[in-house]
Amino acid sequence: MDLLTWVIVGIIAGLIASSVVGGIGMGLVGDVVVGMVGGLVGGWIFSALRISTPIGGTPGNILVALVGAIVLLGLFRTLKPGRRFV
């Protein structure tokens, strides 16, 4: 993938993941970074579990990045200092 595709996938996956996990997001740059890192995390998760995406191309990349971004945001929210488990 070229850089522009990574950024577009990062924007889409980061924005969707922020809305799924809840909250206002991390801003445009933060959502892009979360989406791009989520793509790496999602790729690792899918390959470790030997799961293939049901769709190919850019929609499949967005799906993998979305799964990774949701996992990443979930970990961030769980490990956030000052969080109360009520």
Residue, then its C-alpha position, 0 to 999 in steps of 0.5 A: m500500500d502506498l502512503l496515501t492509502w495508509v492515511i485514508v485507511g487510518i482515518i476511516a478505521g480510527l474514526i469508526a473505532s473511536s465511535v465504537v469504543g465511545g468518547i470524542g476521539m483523539g482528534l484527526v491526527g490521533d485517529v489517523v495514528v490509531g487507525m494506522v497502528g491498529g492496522l499493524v495490530g489487526g494484521w498481527i491478530f489476523s495472522a496469529l489466529r490464521i484468519s483471512t478477511p472475508i473481503g479483499g482490497t481496501p475494504g478488507n484493509i479497513l476491516v483489519a485496521l478497524v479490529g486492531a484499532i478497537v483492540l488498541l483503544g480498548l487497551f488504552r482505556t483499560l490501562k488509563p491511569g485514574r480509571r475506576f472499575v465500578 
